[in-house]
Amino acid sequence: MPRHTTPPTVGRRSFLALTGGALIGTLAACSPRADAAAGAEPAGKLPSGAPPPGTELSIAVRTTKLQLAPAGLEKELPFRVTQWPNLNAGPDIIQGFRAHSIDLAVNAGIPPIQAHAIGVGAKIVAVQIRNSPSYAFATKPGSDIRSAADFRGRRIGFSQGQAQGVVVLRALKQAGIDTDDVELVALPSTQFLTALQSGQVDTAPLGEPTLTKYLAQYGKDGARALKTDVVDLLTVLWAPNEVLNDRAKAAAVRSFIPLWARGQVWAWENTDRWIDTYYVKDQGVSRADGKRIVASLNKPLFPVSWNKAIAWEQETADLLTAGGFVPEQDATELFDRRFEGLAAEAVPARYREKS
């Protein structure tokens, strides 16, 4: 009978296993309750004005790093970025938060849920909405899977601490397939390609440009991409509570959010330069594939109100709780609403989500 590689009752343990041994040891020595207390709820009014001289942040947002100079925004950065870690996987970011090596990062909506579940205090400070699917299910070479209805009894790459994990759960729910009727193979998303190539999994969700690279290599061997209408709604900026409780750093975060949003608008409005800067030179795909990828995207949207984002996070948390992966939680605790609307205010009206 199909089974979970990691039973739902130990879902939190499987998440920790994906974050690396050093973090596991640290978390074992510190209870979730104590860690949550150490990074208490950000308090007080959001600082106004520029951050004081000498303020520094370590920011794991690679796209913004690449956008600032060509968009003419670099000169508006009113603090020093000590480093731009090239990390984007949720477990890596959580480890960076806990090690005090990352002050601000971009992720999908699920890593803040996972961080909260293990007592790592951090909150969302900016939100972008995506109303179209950003992942497709890639199949292993030679697979006979043609749609999500064929997932029953198959091995599926599953990273519960990342967006791809929730995409899997939502796709199964939509197809009417119980998680007990598939084998969820616990892997970080960075290992999905190897797992597909070796046949360790039958399918796994991939985003761009990884999907294009995979199909270019294995499409001739029968690998394919299965589209679903499962939407991973949120891209978020988030930061550890200790950063948000520091007035100088909170001011730096506040000043960075508009630049983050404006950088994405610049990339949308200057597609040729962005394709060359990011997809070709940074990600190593062809210009033709870069154009195809960009053509499949929707324009960036930044919500004026976070109500829709909070409801989406709550639905996602409830889905994970129902599967036994995280304890029940209140999604409102994941957001620092002092920052609400700052991204939307920084962009033209056509890039604002008003619902």
Buried (B, 14 or more C-beta within 10 A) or exposed (E): EBEBBBEBEBBBEBBBBBBBEEBBEBBEEEEBEEBBEEBEEBEEEBBEEEBEEEBBBBBBBBBBBBBBEBBEBEEEBBBEBEBBBEBBBBBBBBBBBBEEBBBBBBBBBBBBBBBBBBBBBBBBBBBBBBEEBBBBBBBBBEBEBEEBEBBBEBBBBBBBBBBBBBBBBBBBBEBEBEBEBBBBBBBBBBBBBEBBBEEBBBBBBBBBBBBBBBBBEBBEEEBBBBEBEBBBBBBBBBBBBBBBBBBBBBBBBBBBBBBBBBBBBBBBEBBEBBBBBBBBEBBEBBEEBBBBBBEEBEEBBBBBBBEBBBEBBBBBBBBBBBBBBBBEBEBEBBBBBBBBBBBBEBBEEEBBBEE
